[in-house]
Amino acid sequence: MGEPASEDHMKRVERELAKEDSLLANMLEQAPGMLGMAFMFVITIGLGVWLQPWFNAAGLQAFGESGATQARWIMLELVAIFAFTFVILWLAKRHLQHIIKYGLLFVLFLALCYTTVPGAHILLVPEIETEAFEFTDADVIDEEIVSLNSDGTIITQIVKWDDFAVENHTFVISKRSANTSLEWQFELDAFPGDPMITVMEGEYAYTATNGKWIWSFDKENGDILSQYACFATADGNESSVWNGSMEDIGPITNLEGGCLTALEVIEHPNADFGQKKGALYITTGGNELVRLNTFNGSDSPIYQNISLARFQAKWSFPQLQLNEGHLQVKQYDENSILLVSREGAAMILLEEFGTDPFSGGDMRVNPCELEWHYDSGDKNKITAFNIVASPWGNDELLAMVGHETGLIKAFIIDDDADDEDGGDGIFEEEKKWKGDNSFKGPINAINSFDLDNESGNELWIADADGIHGLFYSSLIEYATFDIVVDEESHLSAEGLNIQVINTGVIDEIMMEYSMQIQNGEFDPDTMYNSYGIQWSDTAFLTGLIVAVILMAALIIRPEWYVVNTVGVLVGAGVIVMLGVTFVPTLIVIFMILAAVYDAWAVYRSKHMLDLADTMIGLNLPILLVAPQGSGYSMLDEKDSIRPPESAQTNGDTANAPTTIKKRKKPQEAMFMGLGDVIFPGMLVVSCVDAIPTGGLAVGISALIGGLVGYFVLMGYVASGRPQAGLPLLNGGAILGYIIGGLIFVGSAAFSFGISF
């Protein structure tokens, strides 16, 4: 009983070994064709990857950037494949092969141009090398920037300490034009305050304070228009005269926290002598806004020639911590002031009357009327602020807030609208601004000016990586300077001359500063960044002529090497066109659906075999041919590719099945439809295009996976069991994409926000 079983077992083993030997022998015999086809597989996809940057720069996505993540366009592509197959088979049954041939030749010519024209541009058009912008002139002025005015001018100061007597402390206040030329300058006594000032630009004047005195200066010539005391005598008697000593200084009631900033406004410029003419608005260290009424021609009893001011009202404002420094304080319009510190920003309505804080037993100070308030948060301080012209027109202004992390927020200032609380103007976040986190912190300067003298101002942002010029409503970065400026720098331009002003520290102990002014000329011919494609008529004509020559060769002598050349170039063009159109996850869905359709079309309906026969008979390059020997000629290929009923054949949509033609040995050839290359190639190009970091590595993984699927497919073919091509080829490429994505990128390789 055991011996017969042993003999059967031995026979089975021998049969299996014979099969393995036969498979190995068949694969070795067919190795030239298999390797040749694998080579064309890689070359076609490689050409697509090579073309991808040009397509991406040219914006040749079939359905735009938004369509790259919309699944409905994938469904449209599948419908197009079904329609293509149906039309070809319908025409073939009616023996209208000439319509098929010349119609497809036209389509193939267009697809061929998708490779030859971009390829000619890449090879023939040199890349424009952008010349680096440099500062060529530098100057130093031993003055500290105090404020930047809305007209581009600058208020500066020079601190003068007297080591022997504080009574002799003075400061020099200056106004300089945007190009730093001096407009006016004079020296003032600072005592009993420090010789350091803050300045608020107003509609009436520049108002400065050093905590003890308040001065208003004429904007044009710097004349002192008025001076007020921000202190009282030590006895608190408003009629007392200050004796000129530090011992006779006391606080003013309702000005607890001292004078941090001050603004003088004129409300009744034509009032009679002695009548109320205006007011002082003072911010204090206690986060309060105080209004003092001012009177023309009335001297304050505290000191000779000092104007009189009397308390009117006060309000609390948000915790901006102005006592720790400010980025901008100014009168925005006749009704409001703008305060910006590292803690936040506020637009405060200038009210005339306040509610009595003591009425009804309520001891709290009423809050001020806010037109806008922005809180920077504890961990993301404000480092730059400016009000600039909106790049989207409509005469709108944007309040742009830059932070130490690189975050930039933009708010529309609508001066013509009324907010819900009755104030003038509405601040709402600008939804068109998409650059919130596009910059590297800290943000050092924000400004707008017209460098190219076209289409209005550009938006200029200085961050930790350099200076970025964003042009037109699309905010394309046409200018990039690899120059990092200091925090709170002033960036401006006059014509093509770009200027940056930094504040440098000379002596931290003595608090001495200097302005460092750097200038450079921008060359519009060499310094603009290059985007999109550099179109060339010569390259276009060259690509067109190459395509015409190849199509003529295909029509006149459709030999296998002509078919392969055109097929590889056409395949590369289709691969890159679709690869840049969809993100990888959508292409995976496309590949799965196409593989299911391919299997059904080969094994069940078998209409794919009819399609393959039609294409081979027309000698059209929607397939690749790998001869087994040098004697093969495609011109002699007349046999049907349909196998005997006992055999299964492999193929896919719009391409010939992958099979071996068993004719005379030197004339054997392997055929592969372009679809077998296009689908894995689309995934490779899409990975390179859509995954910003590690995309090439993921794409190569998908390519390797596709090659693995190809060699498995060839194993089936060599063993006499042909299979549908796309299930194995697409499956291998998808598996390679998944493995490569997990290894090189992580979950981000699969997250693209797909929508219908």
SVG drawing of the C-alpha trace seen along z (x, -y; Angstrom):
<svg xmlns="http://www.w3.org/2000/svg" viewBox="-28 -136 56 138">
<polyline fill="none" stroke="black" stroke-width="0.4" points="0.0,0.0 2.9,-2.3 4.8,-1.8 2.1,-3.0 1.5,-6.0 5.2,-6.8 5.3,-6.4 2.3,-8.8 4.0,-11.3 7.2,-11.1 5.4,-11.6 3.7,-14.7 7.0,-16.1 8.5,-15.4 5.6,-17.2 5.9,-20.2 9.7,-20.4 9.0,-20.1 6.5,-22.9 9.0,-25.1 11.8,-24.2 9.3,-25.0 8.3,-28.4 12.0,-29.3 12.9,-28.2 10.0,-30.2 10.9,-33.3 14.5,-33.0 13.5,-32.5 11.2,-35.6 13.7,-37.7 14.6,-40.0 11.0,-41.0 10.2,-41.2 13.3,-43.4 12.6,-45.5 9.1,-46.1 10.2,-46.9 12.7,-49.4 10.0,-51.2 7.7,-51.1 10.4,-52.9 11.4,-55.3 7.8,-56.4 7.1,-57.1 10.5,-58.7 9.7,-61.1 6.4,-62.0 8.3,-62.9 10.8,-64.9 8.0,-66.9 6.0,-67.4 7.7,-70.7 6.9,-72.3 3.2,-71.2 3.0,-72.3 4.5,-75.7 2.3,-76.2 -0.8,-75.4 -2.0,-72.7 -4.2,-70.9 -7.2,-69.8 -9.7,-70.9 -7.8,-73.6 -6.2,-73.5 -9.6,-72.9 -10.5,-70.0 -7.4,-68.1 -9.3,-66.9 -12.8,-66.5 -13.9,-63.0 -16.5,-63.9 -13.8,-64.5 -12.5,-61.0 -15.9,-59.7 -15.9,-61.9 -12.6,-60.3 -14.1,-56.8 -17.1,-57.8 -14.7,-59.1 -12.9,-55.7 -16.2,-53.8 -17.3,-56.2 -14.0,-55.8 -14.2,-52.0 -17.8,-52.0 -17.1,-54.4 -14.1,-52.4 -15.9,-49.1 -19.0,-50.6 -17.0,-51.9 -15.0,-48.7 -18.2,-46.6 -19.2,-48.9 -15.8,-48.5 -15.0,-52.2 -11.4,-51.6 -10.3,-54.7 -12.4,-56.9 -10.9,-55.2 -7.4,-55.5 -7.4,-59.1 -9.4,-60.2 -7.0,-58.5 -4.0,-59.9 -5.3,-63.4 -5.8,-62.6 -2.4,-61.0 -0.8,-64.0 -2.3,-66.3 -1.1,-63.9 2.4,-63.7 2.6,-67.5 2.0,-67.3 5.5,-65.8 7.4,-67.3 6.5,-71.0 7.2,-71.0 10.3,-68.9 11.6,-71.3 11.1,-74.2 13.0,-72.3 15.9,-71.5 16.1,-74.8 14.9,-77.6 17.5,-78.4 16.3,-79.0 16.3,-82.7 18.8,-83.2 17.5,-85.8 20.2,-88.2 20.3,-88.7 19.3,-92.1 21.9,-93.8 22.1,-96.9 24.8,-99.1 24.7,-102.2 24.7,-102.4 24.6,-105.3 24.3,-105.8 22.5,-108.6 22.9,-108.8 19.2,-109.2 16.5,-106.9 13.3,-106.3 10.4,-107.4 7.5,-107.1 6.8,-106.5 4.2,-108.9 1.5,-108.1 3.2,-110.1 6.5,-108.1 8.3,-110.7 10.1,-109.8 10.2,-111.4 13.5,-110.8 15.1,-111.8 18.5,-112.2 18.7,-111.6 21.1,-113.9 21.8,-112.9 23.7,-115.1 25.7,-113.0 25.9,-115.9 22.5,-117.4 19.1,-115.9 17.9,-119.4 20.0,-119.6 18.6,-116.6 17.5,-117.5 16.4,-115.8 16.6,-116.7 13.5,-116.0 13.8,-115.8 11.6,-115.2 13.2,-113.5 11.7,-112.8 11.3,-109.2 14.8,-109.4 16.1,-110.5 16.9,-114.1 16.4,-116.5 13.2,-118.7 13.4,-120.3 15.2,-119.8 15.4,-121.4 16.3,-120.8 14.0,-120.9 14.5,-120.7 13.2,-117.4 13.2,-118.1 11.4,-116.9 10.7,-114.1 13.3,-111.8 14.8,-112.9 12.9,-110.2 9.6,-110.8 6.7,-109.1 5.0,-110.9 1.5,-110.5 0.7,-111.8 -2.6,-113.7 -4.6,-115.6 -3.7,-118.9 -0.1,-118.3 2.5,-115.9 1.9,-115.5 4.9,-114.3 5.2,-113.5 8.0,-112.4 5.7,-111.6 5.8,-115.0 5.4,-117.4 3.2,-117.4 4.1,-119.3 2.3,-119.8 4.5,-120.5 3.6,-122.0 3.9,-119.3 5.5,-121.5 8.1,-123.5 8.2,-122.0 7.1,-125.1 5.7,-124.4 2.0,-125.1 1.3,-124.3 2.8,-122.8 1.0,-121.2 2.1,-119.9 1.4,-116.2 2.0,-116.7 0.7,-118.8 2.5,-120.5 3.3,-118.5 0.6,-120.1 -2.1,-119.2 -3.4,-122.8 -4.3,-123.6 -3.5,-127.2 0.0,-126.5 3.0,-127.4 5.7,-124.7 9.0,-125.8 11.1,-123.9 12.3,-121.1 11.7,-117.4 10.4,-117.7 7.5,-119.9 6.0,-117.3 2.8,-115.3 0.4,-113.3 -2.6,-114.9 -6.0,-113.6 -7.5,-111.2 -4.1,-110.6 -2.9,-107.7 -0.1,-105.9 1.3,-109.0 1.2,-110.1 2.3,-107.3 1.0,-108.9 -0.9,-112.1 -2.9,-113.5 -4.1,-117.1 -7.2,-117.6 -8.9,-120.8 -12.6,-120.8 -13.4,-124.6 -10.6,-126.2 -12.5,-129.5 -13.7,-129.9 -13.4,-133.2 -10.6,-133.9 -11.0,-132.0 -13.5,-129.5 -12.9,-125.8 -10.8,-125.0 -10.0,-121.3 -8.8,-118.5 -5.9,-116.3 -6.5,-112.5 -3.9,-110.8 -3.3,-107.1 -2.0,-106.1 -0.1,-103.2 -3.4,-102.1 -4.9,-101.3 -7.1,-104.4 -7.9,-107.0 -8.3,-110.5 -9.7,-113.5 -8.5,-117.0 -10.3,-120.0 -7.8,-122.7 -8.3,-126.4 -6.8,-129.0 -5.1,-131.9 -5.3,-130.6 -2.0,-129.9 -1.8,-127.1 -1.0,-128.3 1.6,-125.5 4.2,-127.2 4.6,-130.3 3.6,-130.0 2.1,-126.5 -1.4,-126.1 -4.3,-125.2 -6.0,-121.8 -8.9,-120.5 -10.2,-117.0 -13.3,-116.1 -13.7,-112.3 -11.9,-109.0 -12.5,-105.5 -10.7,-102.1 -9.3,-100.4 -8.0,-96.8 -4.8,-95.5 -2.3,-96.6 0.5,-97.2 1.7,-100.4 4.0,-101.0 6.1,-98.2 6.5,-99.8 4.3,-100.4 4.6,-99.6 2.2,-102.3 0.1,-105.1 -1.6,-107.5 -4.8,-109.4 -6.6,-107.3 -9.2,-109.8 -11.0,-112.7 -13.1,-110.3 -10.6,-107.6 -7.1,-106.7 -5.1,-103.5 -3.0,-101.9 -0.8,-98.9 1.6,-97.1 3.0,-93.6 -0.1,-92.5 -2.7,-93.6 -4.2,-96.4 -7.3,-98.6 -9.1,-101.3 -10.7,-103.6 -13.5,-106.0 -12.7,-109.6 -15.7,-110.4 -16.3,-113.8 -18.4,-112.9 -18.1,-110.0 -20.6,-108.6 -20.0,-109.6 -18.2,-106.6 -19.6,-107.4 -23.2,-107.5 -25.3,-104.8 -22.5,-103.7 -20.5,-102.2 -16.8,-103.0 -15.6,-101.4 -14.4,-103.4 -16.6,-102.8 -14.9,-101.1 -14.1,-103.1 -16.0,-102.7 -14.0,-100.2 -14.3,-100.1 -11.9,-97.2 -9.8,-95.1 -7.3,-92.4 -5.7,-90.3 -2.4,-88.7 -2.5,-86.0 0.1,-85.3 2.4,-83.1 2.4,-85.0 3.3,-88.6 2.9,-91.2 6.2,-92.2 4.9,-94.3 1.8,-96.3 0.8,-98.5 -2.3,-99.8 -1.8,-99.2 -3.7,-99.5 -5.7,-96.3 -4.2,-94.4 -7.8,-93.5 -8.7,-97.1 -12.0,-98.8 -10.0,-101.5 -10.1,-99.4 -7.4,-99.4 -6.0,-96.4 -4.8,-96.4 -2.1,-93.7 -0.7,-92.2 2.6,-90.3 3.6,-88.0 6.8,-86.5 5.7,-83.0 5.3,-84.2 1.5,-84.4 0.1,-87.3 -3.6,-88.4 -5.3,-90.9 -8.4,-92.9 -10.5,-95.0 -11.1,-98.6 -14.4,-99.7 -14.6,-103.4 -18.0,-103.8 -19.8,-101.2 -21.3,-101.5 -20.7,-98.7 -23.4,-97.3 -22.5,-99.6 -22.9,-102.7 -19.2,-103.5 -17.8,-104.5 -16.1,-101.7 -16.1,-97.9 -13.1,-95.6 -13.6,-92.1 -11.0,-89.5 -10.0,-89.4 -10.9,-86.0 -8.9,-86.5 -5.7,-86.6 -4.3,-83.1 -0.8,-83.8 -1.5,-83.4 1.3,-80.9 3.3,-81.3 6.2,-83.2 8.9,-82.4 8.7,-84.3 9.3,-86.9 7.6,-89.2 9.9,-92.3 8.1,-94.7 5.0,-95.1 4.5,-97.8 3.0,-98.5 4.5,-100.5 4.5,-100.5 7.9,-99.2 7.0,-98.4 4.7,-101.5 2.0,-99.2 -1.4,-98.1 -1.0,-99.8 1.0,-99.0 2.6,-95.6 2.6,-94.0 6.0,-93.8 6.8,-91.6 10.1,-91.1 10.4,-87.9 13.2,-85.8 13.9,-84.4 14.2,-87.7 12.0,-90.3 9.1,-89.1 7.4,-91.2 3.8,-90.0 2.4,-91.4 -1.1,-92.0 -4.3,-90.5 -2.9,-87.0 -0.1,-88.0 2.5,-86.1 6.0,-86.5 7.8,-88.1 10.5,-89.5 12.5,-87.8 15.5,-89.3 17.7,-87.0 18.2,-89.9 17.0,-89.6 16.3,-93.0 15.9,-93.7 12.6,-93.6 10.4,-96.8 12.4,-97.9 11.0,-100.4 10.8,-99.2 10.1,-101.7 10.9,-102.5 11.2,-105.5 11.0,-104.4 13.2,-101.4 15.4,-102.4 14.5,-100.2 15.4,-101.4 15.4,-99.7 15.9,-101.6 16.9,-99.7 17.4,-101.0 20.7,-100.0 21.9,-100.3 25.1,-102.3 25.1,-102.1 22.5,-100.1 23.4,-101.7 23.1,-105.3 20.2,-104.2 21.8,-105.7 20.7,-104.6 21.4,-105.0 19.5,-104.7 21.1,-102.4 19.9,-103.3 20.5,-100.8 19.7,-101.4 19.8,-99.3 18.6,-99.6 16.2,-97.0 16.8,-95.9 13.5,-94.8 15.3,-93.0 17.2,-90.5 15.8,-90.5 12.2,-89.4 11.5,-85.8 10.6,-83.6 7.3,-81.8 5.3,-79.8 6.8,-78.8 9.2,-80.8 7.4,-80.7 9.6,-80.4 8.4,-80.5 11.5,-78.6 10.9,-75.8 7.2,-75.6 8.0,-75.3 10.7,-72.7 8.4,-70.6 5.6,-70.9 8.0,-69.9 9.2,-66.8 5.6,-65.8 4.8,-66.2 7.8,-64.2 7.0,-61.3 3.4,-61.2 4.4,-61.2 6.8,-58.3 4.0,-56.5 1.7,-56.9 4.3,-56.1 6.1,-53.2 4.5,-52.1 7.4,-49.7 7.7,-48.6 10.5,-51.1 8.4,-54.0 5.3,-52.8 7.4,-52.5 8.9,-55.9 5.6,-57.6 3.9,-55.3 6.5,-56.2 6.2,-60.0 2.4,-59.8 2.3,-57.8 4.6,-60.3 2.3,-63.2 -0.9,-61.5 0.8,-60.4 1.9,-63.9 -1.3,-65.6 -3.4,-63.3 -0.8,-63.0 -0.7,-66.8 -4.5,-66.9 -5.4,-64.7 -4.0,-64.0 -2.7,-60.5 -5.7,-59.3 -8.1,-60.1 -5.8,-58.4 -5.8,-55.3 -9.6,-55.3 -9.3,-55.7 -6.9,-52.8 -9.0,-50.5 -12.1,-51.2 -10.2,-50.9 -8.7,-47.5 -12.1,-46.1 -13.4,-47.3 -10.3,-45.8 -10.9,-42.4 -14.5,-42.4 -13.7,-43.5 -11.2,-40.7 -12.7,-37.8 -16.4,-38.4 -17.4,-40.6 -14.2,-40.0 -14.7,-43.2 -11.2,-44.3 -9.8,-41.6 -11.8,-43.0 -10.4,-46.4 -6.9,-45.1 -7.2,-43.3 -8.5,-46.6 -5.6,-48.6 -2.9,-46.1 -4.4,-45.9 -4.2,-49.7 -0.5,-49.8 -1.4,-52.7 0.8,-53.5 -1.6,-52.9 0.5,-49.9 4.2,-49.1 6.0,-46.3 9.0,-44.4 10.5,-42.1 12.1,-38.9 14.7,-39.1 16.1,-41.4 14.2,-39.9 10.8,-40.9 8.7,-43.3 5.4,-44.7 4.5,-45.3 4.0,-41.6 1.8,-41.3 -1.6,-40.2 -2.7,-37.5 -5.4,-38.2 -4.2,-38.7 -7.3,-36.7 -6.0,-33.4 -7.6,-30.0 -10.8,-29.5 -8.9,-27.3 -6.5,-30.1 -7.0,-33.4 -5.6,-36.6 -4.7,-39.7 -5.4,-43.3 -6.9,-46.6 -8.9,-49.6 -7.9,-51.3 -4.8,-49.1 -3.8,-45.7 -3.5,-42.7 0.0,-41.8 0.8,-38.6 3.4,-36.7 2.9,-36.2 4.0,-32.6 5.2,-32.8 8.6,-32.0 11.1,-32.4 13.0,-35.4 9.8,-37.2 8.2,-36.8 7.1,-40.0 5.4,-41.0 2.7,-43.6 1.6,-45.9 -1.2,-48.5 -0.3,-52.0 -2.9,-51.8 -0.7,-49.3 1.9,-52.1 -0.3,-55.2 -2.2,-54.2 0.9,-53.4 2.7,-56.4 -0.1,-58.7 0.2,-57.7 4.0,-58.2 3.8,-61.7 0.9,-62.6 3.0,-61.6 5.9,-63.8 3.6,-66.7 1.2,-66.6 3.4,-65.5 5.6,-68.5 8.2,-66.6 9.2,-63.1 7.0,-63.0 9.8,-61.7 10.6,-58.8 6.9,-57.9 6.7,-58.1 9.7,-55.8 8.1,-53.3 4.9,-53.3 7.1,-52.7 8.9,-49.8 5.5,-48.4 4.3,-48.7 7.4,-46.9 6.8,-44.1 3.3,-43.8 4.6,-43.7 7.0,-40.8 4.3,-38.8 2.2,-39.4 5.0,-38.2 5.2,-35.0 1.6,-34.2 2.1,-35.0 5.2,-32.8 3.4,-29.9 0.7,-30.1 -1.9,-31.7 -2.2,-35.3 -4.0,-37.7 -5.7,-41.1 -2.9,-43.6 -4.3,-46.4 -5.3,-44.4 -1.6,-43.3 0.1,-46.5 -2.2,-48.9 -2.3,-46.7 1.5,-46.7 1.8,-50.5 -0.9,-51.2 0.8,-48.8 4.1,-50.6 2.5,-54.0 1.0,-52.9 4.3,-51.4 6.4,-54.3 3.9,-56.8 4.0,-55.3 7.8,-55.0 8.8,-58.4 5.9,-60.7 3.3,-59.2 -0.4,-59.9 0.1,-63.2 0.7,-61.1 -2.9,-60.1 -4.7,-63.2 -5.8,-65.6 -9.3,-66.6 -11.2,-64.7 -14.7,-66.1 -17.2,-65.2"/>
</svg>
